[in-house]
Amino acid sequence: MGIENCHFFCSWSGGKDSCLALYRSLKAGGKPRLLLTMLTENGERSRSHGLCIDLVRKQAAALKIPLVTRSASWDVYENVFISALDGFAADGIGFGVFGDIDIDDHRRWVEKVCRRTGIQPCFPLWKEKRKELLLEFINEGFKATIVAVRDGVLDRSFLGRVLDEDTVKEIEEAGVDASGEEGEFHTVVTDGPVFSFRIDLKPGEQYFYEGCWFQDVSV
């Protein structure tokens, strides 16, 4: 089932993969209604990428798509996510766009929660070559900065680096898949062909949380 002329929400991490999935859905003729970002319990940062809420709001403003957030611990994450989707379905949103590439467990979870709500999940990047998706993102003119690295997997020196072809080469030379699909690193997107303005980041301190080093950034 295609997404052309259909209302959808995008599961929005603020990073490169959710952004490319959104971009492809827009090019396919989908009609974006909402971005959904899951936050930590206190509602101050995104659950996956550690982005401050003001930065995520700035992304939504640049994309001109309303932002919906939900706060949850990992213990109640699934129930809170399903509750959000129930509300979307009741509001006439029939599709959800997700940036997963090739991890089957992730897709099964998405399909399970969507099945509970009647929403049709869409995976615009699914099973395509990781490197080609990454280069598409860069070549289309998107700009992203590395804001998290998995401790013991990728060196902290990559924090704050712009994700360009030179950085991709250095990541691969470090023995890490440059797509970061396994959670080796996370990014924040600050500009691109669907952004109405560029987001300028203000770097803060680096901190350690749940096995990752994060570069704090604000707007």
JOURVEN-V49133 format. One record per residue. N is the residue number from 1. PSI is psi in degrees with one decimal (none if undefined). D_LAST is the distance of its C-alpha to the last C-alpha in Angstrom with 1 decimal. Layout:
N:PSI:D_LAST, N:PSI:D_LAST
//
This chain:
1:126.6:38.5, 2:167.0:36.1, 3:-0.6:33.0, 4:129.6:33.9, 5:14.3:33.6, 6:143.7:32.6, 7:133.6:29.9, 8:158.0:27.5, 9:156.3:24.5, 10:127.6:22.4, 11:108.1:21.8, 12:109.4:18.1, 13:-19.4:16.8, 14:-4.3:13.8, 15:-175.7:15.8, 16:-39.4:18.2, 17:-43.2:21.3, 18:-32.9:20.3, 19:-43.2:18.7, 20:-37.0:22.0, 21:-42.5:24.0, 22:-46.2:22.3, 23:-45.8:22.9, 24:-37.1:26.5, 25:-37.1:27.1, 26:-43.1:26.0, 27:-27.4:28.3, 28:-1.8:31.1, 29:9.3:31.0, 30:156.8:29.3, 31:105.3:27.8, 32:130.2:24.4, 33:-38.8:24.4, 34:154.4:21.6, 35:137.4:19.1, 36:120.3:19.9, 37:127.4:17.7, 38:134.4:19.4, 39:165.4:17.8, 40:171.0:19.2, 41:-37.6:21.7, 42:-3.5:19.5, 43:13.4:17.2, 44:-24.6:14.0, 45:153.8:13.5, 46:142.8:14.9, 47:-40.4:18.4, 48:-39.9:18.7, 49:-4.9:15.6, 50:25.5:14.1, 51:137.7:10.6, 52:148.0:9.1, 53:-33.9:10.1, 54:-34.7:7.2, 55:-42.3:6.0, 56:-39.9:9.7, 57:-37.3:10.1, 58:-39.5:7.9, 59:-46.5:10.2, 60:-39.3:13.1, 61:-40.8:12.6, 62:-32.9:12.6, 63:-14.3:15.6, 64:40.9:17.2, 65:128.6:18.4, 66:143.4:18.4, 67:132.9:16.8, 68:132.9:19.2, 69:152.6:18.4, 70:140.1:21.1, 71:137.6:21.1, 72:145.7:23.9, 73:168.2:25.4, 74:-28.7:27.0, 75:-34.5:30.4, 76:9.3:29.7, 77:-49.0:27.1, 78:-45.1:29.8, 79:-39.8:31.1, 80:-39.8:27.8, 81:-46.0:27.0, 82:-40.2:30.4, 83:-40.8:30.1, 84:-44.4:27.0, 85:-35.0:29.0, 86:-42.9:31.9, 87:-39.1:30.0, 88:-45.8:28.9, 89:-40.8:32.5, 90:-23.5:33.8, 91:8.3:31.5, 92:12.5:33.1, 93:119.7:30.6, 94:-12.4:32.9, 95:149.0:30.8, 96:134.0:28.0, 97:130.2:26.3, 98:145.6:25.6, 99:18.7:24.4, 100:146.3:27.1, 101:-53.5:29.2, 102:15.9:32.2, 103:110.0:32.2, 104:-38.8:35.0, 105:-37.9:34.2, 106:-44.0:30.7, 107:-41.1:32.4, 108:-39.0:35.1, 109:-44.9:32.8, 110:-45.0:31.0, 111:-35.4:34.4, 112:-48.1:35.6, 113:-34.4:33.0, 114:-37.5:33.1, 115:-34.6:36.9, 116:-21.2:36.7, 117:-7.0:34.9, 118:8.4:36.6, 119:139.5:33.5, 120:117.1:34.1, 121:141.5:31.8, 122:137.4:30.9, 123:80.9:30.1, 124:-19.0:29.4, 125:1.0:29.1, 126:128.1:31.9, 127:17.3:34.2, 128:160.9:33.1, 129:129.7:33.0, 130:-47.8:29.8, 131:-39.7:29.7, 132:-37.5:30.3, 133:-41.7:27.5, 134:-45.6:25.1, 135:-33.5:26.5, 136:-45.1:26.4, 137:-46.9:22.7, 138:-46.2:22.3, 139:-24.2:25.0, 140:-9.5:23.8, 141:10.4:20.8, 142:149.4:18.0, 143:130.7:15.4, 144:150.9:14.4, 145:138.7:13.4, 146:124.4:15.4, 147:-4.1:13.8, 148:141.6:17.1, 149:142.3:20.7, 150:125.4:23.9, 151:131.2:25.6, 152:-3.1:28.9, 153:-49.2:28.1, 154:137.1:25.5, 155:147.9:24.8, 156:-17.6:21.7, 157:-16.5:21.6, 158:-14.7:20.1, 159:133.5:16.8, 160:-2.9:14.1, 161:141.9:16.6, 162:137.6:16.3, 163:85.3:18.7, 164:-175.1:21.3, 165:-33.5:25.1, 166:-42.6:25.4, 167:-40.6:23.2, 168:-44.6:25.1, 169:-42.5:28.3, 170:-36.5:27.4, 171:-45.0:26.4, 172:-37.2:29.8, 173:-24.4:31.6, 174:1.6:30.3, 175:20.4:32.2, 176:139.9:29.3, 177:123.3:29.1, 178:-10.3:26.3, 179:-23.8:25.4, 180:19.9:24.4, 181:-27.4:26.2, 182:11.7:27.7, 183:18.5:24.4, 184:-32.3:24.6, 185:164.7:20.9, 186:156.4:17.9, 187:166.1:15.2, 188:132.0:12.0, 189:133.2:12.6, 190:-9.7:10.4, 191:163.7:13.3, 192:178.4:17.0, 193:-17.3:20.0, 194:7.0:19.0, 195:135.4:15.5, 196:-15.1:15.8, 197:158.4:12.9, 198:142.9:10.9, 199:122.8:7.3, 200:127.9:6.3, 201:142.6:5.3, 202:110.5:5.8, 203:141.7:8.9, 204:-145.6:10.5, 205:159.7:14.0, 206:143.9:16.0, 207:160.8:18.0, 208:133.4:20.8, 209:125.9:21.2, 210:46.5:24.0, 211:4.8:25.1, 212:151.3:21.9, 213:132.2:19.8, 214:142.5:16.0, 215:111.3:13.3, 216:132.4:10.6, 217:148.3:7.1, 218:175.5:3.8, 219:none:0.0
//
